[in-house]
Amino acid sequence: MLYVLLACLAGAAIALQSSMNAMLGVLLKSPILATTCAFLVSGCYAFVVYATTERPSIDADVLAKVPWYLWTIGGLFSVVGVGLSYFLIPKMGIGNLMSLVLTGQLLMAMVINHFGWFGAKPSVVTLTKVAGIFALLIGIYLVNKGSNYG
């Protein structure tokens, strides 16, 4: 139950930060500048939490074995996802955007789990999961029905 509550808290934090940083992008007239600010500040907070809570030794051999794409491409996807969110929130609204973002996240997560990419525990896509996706898509359609965005 604790994990469920923490996951809900994470979702609420994402909706709050997205809305706040989208407003920052509007005020600065640049969603990418707002994204840059968000990542700089987030990096500082993350470093403070890391420095005060974790003390694992950093092994140079382990660092050297990390594939290049884990150092670089994950950050690129973060900027794309966050930057697009900051750009789209003023155009679509937070509820509509988050419903579609969560749909994309769930669909990609199912593909990642199905194939066991990035060390994920493999979980085959079943007929039940496909039915769940179908129900989700109907719900997303209903949430976005009548929305006035292109």
C-alpha positions, 0 to 999 in steps of 0.5 A, a space after each residue: 500500500 505504501 508503494 501505491 501511495 508513493 506512486 500517486 504522490 509521484 504522479 501528483 508531483 509530476 502534474 504540479 511541476 509540469 504545470 508550474 514549469 509550463 507557466 514559467 515557460 509562458 512567462 519566459 516566452 520559452 518552454 526550452 528555457 523553462 526546461 533548462 531551469 527545471 533540469 538545473 534546479 532538479 540536478 541541484 536538489 538531486 545532488 543534495 539528496 544524494 550527498 546527504 543520503 547515499 554513500 556508495 563508493 563509485 567504482 571507475 570500472 563499473 562506470 566504464 562498463 555503463 553503455 554510452 546510451 545510458 549516459 546520454 540518450 536517457 537525458 535526451 528523452 527526459 528533455 524531449 518529454 519534459 520540454 514537450 510537456 511545458 510547450 503543450 500544457 498551455 495549448 491543451 491543458 494539464 488534464 488533457 496533456 497528462 492523460 495522453 502522456 500517461 497513455 504514451 508512458 503505459 504503452 511504452 512501458 508495456 513494450 519495454 516489459 514485454 521485451 525485457 529491455 534495460 533490465 526490466 522484468 519481462 512481462 508478456 503482453 497478454 489478451 487481458 493487458 490488450 483489453 486493458 489498453 483498449 479500455 484505457 484508450 476509450 477513457 482517454 478518448 472520453 477525457 479528451 472528447 470535445 477538446 479544442 486543440 489541433 
